[in-house]
Amino acid sequence: MGVRTTDDLAAIRSAWDRLEEIVPLRGRKFFGAVDKSASDYFACVEVHDGEDPAELGLEPGTLPGGRYLRERLRFEPPELYDRIAPAFQALAATTQRDESRPEIEFYRRRDEVDVLFPVA
């Protein structure tokens, strides 16, 4: 479940702020998903048993599986966030992208993000 917004940096920050107000941070897996074809960004959180995304004001959805290249970033915020887009660009230079799947950010910890690039 998550919050959809544009891929504008201010809108992305606003989506994360809204999501963090709705659900507790502890005990959750958080993701960012970028749909390049629609210029959409989704701030996402895993659903726990018994939760209804609609009741929380969130959009339900499932992140697609498949093959992804991964780069793990370890930096203190906000530097961590500034390094995400360049990491995607570096991965894009190494392989052909699967245009049918989003680029994914997996927020492992406050200071650690896995950048996942969909491979064709």
C-alpha positions in Angstrom: 0.0 0.0 0.0 1.3 3.5 -0.6 1.0 7.1 -1.6 1.2 8.0 -5.3 2.7 11.3 -6.5 4.8 12.7 -9.3 8.5 12.2 -9.6 9.2 15.8 -8.5 11.5 15.9 -5.4 9.2 18.1 -3.4 6.2 15.9 -4.1 8.2 12.8 -3.2 9.2 14.3 0.2 5.6 15.2 0.8 4.4 11.7 0.0 6.9 10.2 2.5 5.8 12.7 5.1 2.2 11.7 4.6 2.9 8.0 4.7 5.0 8.3 7.9 2.1 10.1 9.6 -0.3 7.3 8.7 1.7 4.2 9.6 4.3 3.5 12.4 7.9 3.3 11.2 9.0 0.5 13.4 8.4 -3.1 12.3 7.7 -2.1 8.7 9.3 -2.5 5.3 9.3 0.7 3.2 9.8 1.0 -0.5 9.9 3.7 -3.1 8.8 2.8 -6.7 9.4 4.9 -9.8 7.2 4.3 -12.8 9.2 6.1 -15.5 6.5 5.6 -18.2 4.0 7.6 -16.2 6.4 9.8 -14.2 4.8 8.4 -11.0 6.5 7.8 -7.7 5.0 5.6 -5.0 6.0 5.8 -1.3 5.1 2.3 -0.2 4.9 0.3 3.0 4.1 -3.4 3.5 0.6 -4.3 4.7 0.3 -6.1 8.0 -2.5 -8.7 8.6 -5.9 -7.1 9.2 -5.0 -3.7 7.6 -7.1 -2.2 4.9 -5.2 0.3 2.8 -8.4 2.1 1.8 -9.3 2.7 5.5 -5.9 4.3 6.0 -6.3 6.5 2.9 -3.6 4.5 1.0 -3.6 3.0 -2.5 -3.2 -0.8 -2.6 -0.7 -2.4 -4.8 2.0 -5.0 -5.3 5.6 -4.5 -6.3 6.5 -6.8 -9.2 9.2 -9.4 -8.8 11.7 -10.5 -11.4 15.4 -9.8 -11.9 16.9 -6.6 -10.6 20.4 -5.2 -10.3 21.1 -4.0 -6.8 23.4 -1.4 -5.4 23.4 -0.9 -1.6 23.9 2.7 -0.4 25.1 3.4 3.1 25.2 7.0 4.1 23.7 9.3 6.6 20.5 11.2 5.5 20.1 13.5 3.7 23.2 12.5 1.7 21.8 9.0 1.3 18.7 10.4 -0.5 20.9 12.5 -2.8 22.7 9.4 -3.9 19.7 7.4 -5.0 19.1 9.0 -8.5 22.8 8.8 -9.5 22.9 5.1 -8.4 19.9 4.4 -10.7 21.7 6.2 -13.5 24.9 4.2 -13.0 23.0 0.9 -13.0 21.1 2.0 -16.2 24.5 2.4 -18.0 25.3 -1.3 -17.4 22.3 -3.1 -18.7 19.0 -3.0 -20.6 16.1 -1.9 -18.5 12.8 -3.8 -18.3 10.4 -1.0 -19.1 7.4 -2.9 -17.7 8.6 -2.8 -14.1 9.5 0.1 -11.8 12.8 1.1 -10.3 12.6 0.3 -6.6 14.2 1.7 -3.5 14.2 -0.6 -0.5 14.7 1.3 2.8 16.5 -1.3 4.9 17.4 1.1 7.7 17.5 4.8 8.3 21.0 5.0 6.8 20.8 2.1 4.2 18.9 1.8 0.9 19.0 -0.9 -1.7 18.6 0.6 -5.2 16.9 -2.0 -7.5 17.1 -1.6 -11.2 14.8 -3.9 -13.3 16.7 -6.0 -15.8 15.3 -7.0 -19.2 
